Amino acid sequence: MFSLVINFTNLLLAALLVGAMFGVWLVLNPTGMDAGSYVALQQQGIRRLNKPMPILGAATILFTIVAAVAASGDSRRFGLLIAGTVCFISAGLITRFLNQPINAIVITWNSNTPPAAWENLRDAWWRWHRLRMLASAVGFCLLLVAALQKSWQL
């Protein structure tokens, strides 16, 4: 029963994490956005997500590690969960050391008068967001395969 609760919670947290990142990808995609709109939208995203997303990411990592420990008797499942953990940790490191420093700068901008060359930070943030979203999506897929592997007779 403990393992079932851990695995369910792990999948739920990972789905929420990846779903939120996908939503950010849909809403904050800067393609065709003017400077003022981009800054206002990005600042709103920072205000709303800067606290809950790191908590959600950390909880996902923690539950993936616990699920891996619980699956240590099944080497295939254990390996998939460890690989998923690596993906989620990678996404967390990208967030902490690449996206959040840019967020700290963008939150100070005036949407009516963004700084010169604002596009450079926008493009860097977008590149790192796509990479962390990919890492998290791969991590989530690994969790799904780990959960379904017995049904698939892998």
C-alpha positions as CSV (number, residue, x, y, z in Angstrom):
1,M,0.0,0.0,0.0
2,F,2.9,2.4,0.9
3,S,4.4,1.9,-2.6
4,L,1.0,2.5,-4.3
5,V,0.6,5.8,-2.4
6,I,4.2,6.9,-3.2
7,N,3.8,6.0,-6.9
8,F,0.4,7.7,-7.2
9,T,1.7,10.9,-5.5
10,N,4.8,10.8,-7.6
11,L,2.9,10.6,-10.9
12,L,0.5,13.3,-9.7
13,L,3.2,15.7,-8.7
14,A,5.2,15.1,-11.9
15,A,2.0,15.6,-14.0
16,L,1.3,18.9,-12.3
17,L,4.9,20.0,-12.7
18,V,5.2,19.1,-16.4
19,G,1.6,20.4,-17.1
20,A,2.5,23.8,-15.5
21,M,5.7,24.0,-17.6
22,F,3.7,23.2,-20.7
23,G,1.2,25.9,-19.8
24,V,4.1,28.4,-19.4
25,W,5.3,27.3,-22.8
26,L,1.9,28.0,-24.3
27,V,1.3,31.3,-22.6
28,L,4.7,32.9,-22.3
29,N,6.0,32.0,-25.8
30,P,7.5,35.3,-26.9
31,T,7.0,34.8,-30.6
32,G,5.3,37.8,-32.1
33,M,4.9,39.6,-28.7
34,D,5.8,43.3,-28.4
35,A,8.1,44.4,-25.6
36,G,5.4,45.8,-23.3
37,S,3.2,42.8,-23.6
38,Y,6.1,40.4,-23.0
39,V,7.3,42.2,-19.9
40,A,3.8,42.5,-18.4
41,L,3.0,38.8,-19.0
42,Q,6.4,37.6,-17.9
43,Q,6.2,39.6,-14.7
44,Q,2.8,38.1,-14.0
45,G,4.2,34.6,-14.5
46,I,7.1,35.3,-12.2
47,R,4.8,36.7,-9.5
48,R,2.5,33.7,-9.7
49,L,4.9,30.8,-10.2
50,N,8.2,31.8,-8.6
51,K,7.2,30.3,-5.2
52,P,5.0,27.3,-6.0
53,M,7.0,25.8,-8.9
54,P,10.3,25.2,-7.0
55,I,8.3,23.6,-4.2
56,L,6.4,21.4,-6.7
57,G,9.7,20.5,-8.4
58,A,11.4,19.6,-5.1
59,A,8.5,17.5,-4.1
60,T,8.5,15.7,-7.4
61,I,12.3,15.0,-7.0
62,L,11.8,13.8,-3.5
63,F,8.9,11.4,-4.3
64,T,10.8,10.1,-7.4
65,I,13.7,9.3,-5.1
66,V,11.5,7.6,-2.6
67,A,9.7,5.6,-5.4
68,A,13.2,4.5,-6.7
69,V,14.2,3.3,-3.2
70,A,10.9,1.4,-2.9
71,A,11.6,-0.2,-6.3
72,S,15.2,-1.1,-5.5
73,G,14.3,-4.8,-5.9
74,D,13.2,-4.3,-9.5
75,S,16.4,-3.2,-11.4
76,R,14.5,-2.0,-14.5
77,R,12.0,0.1,-12.6
78,F,14.7,1.4,-10.3
79,G,16.8,2.5,-13.3
80,L,13.9,4.2,-14.9
81,L,13.1,6.1,-11.7
82,I,16.7,7.1,-11.1
83,A,16.9,8.4,-14.7
84,G,13.7,10.3,-14.1
85,T,15.2,11.8,-11.0
86,V,18.2,12.9,-13.0
87,C,15.9,14.6,-15.5
88,F,13.9,16.4,-12.7
89,I,17.1,17.5,-11.0
90,S,18.4,18.8,-14.3
91,A,15.3,20.8,-14.8
92,G,15.6,22.2,-11.2
93,L,19.2,23.2,-11.8
94,I,18.3,25.0,-15.0
95,T,15.5,26.8,-13.2
96,R,17.6,27.8,-10.2
97,F,20.8,28.9,-12.0
98,L,19.6,30.0,-15.5
99,N,15.9,31.0,-15.4
100,Q,15.6,32.5,-12.0
101,P,18.5,34.9,-12.3
102,I,16.8,36.3,-15.5
103,N,13.5,36.4,-13.6
104,A,15.1,38.5,-10.9
105,I,16.1,41.1,-13.6
106,V,12.9,41.0,-15.6
107,I,10.7,41.6,-12.5
108,T,12.4,45.0,-12.1
109,W,11.6,46.2,-15.6
110,N,8.9,48.8,-16.4
111,S,6.7,47.3,-19.1
112,N,6.2,50.7,-20.7
113,T,10.0,51.2,-21.1
114,P,11.9,47.9,-21.2
115,P,15.7,48.3,-21.4
116,A,17.6,48.3,-24.6
117,A,18.4,44.8,-25.8
118,W,15.7,43.3,-23.7
119,E,15.3,40.6,-26.3
120,N,18.7,39.1,-25.3
121,L,17.3,38.1,-21.8
122,R,14.0,37.1,-23.3
123,D,15.6,34.8,-25.7
124,A,18.0,33.3,-23.1
125,W,15.0,32.7,-20.7
126,W,13.0,31.1,-23.5
127,R,15.9,28.8,-24.5
128,W,16.4,27.6,-20.9
129,H,12.7,27.2,-20.3
130,R,12.4,24.9,-23.4
131,L,15.3,22.8,-22.2
132,R,14.0,22.4,-18.6
133,M,10.5,21.6,-20.0
134,L,12.1,18.9,-22.2
135,A,14.0,17.5,-19.3
136,S,10.9,17.4,-17.1
137,A,8.8,15.9,-19.9
138,V,11.4,13.1,-20.4
139,G,11.4,12.6,-16.6
140,F,7.7,12.2,-16.6
141,C,7.7,9.8,-19.5
142,L,10.3,7.7,-17.6
143,L,7.9,7.6,-14.6
144,L,5.1,6.5,-16.8
145,V,7.1,3.7,-18.3
146,A,8.2,2.7,-14.8
147,A,4.6,2.6,-13.7
148,L,3.4,0.7,-16.8
149,Q,6.4,-1.5,-17.5
150,K,4.9,-4.7,-16.0
151,S,1.7,-4.3,-18.1
152,W,3.9,-3.9,-21.2
153,Q,6.1,-6.9,-20.4
154,L,9.2,-4.8,-21.1
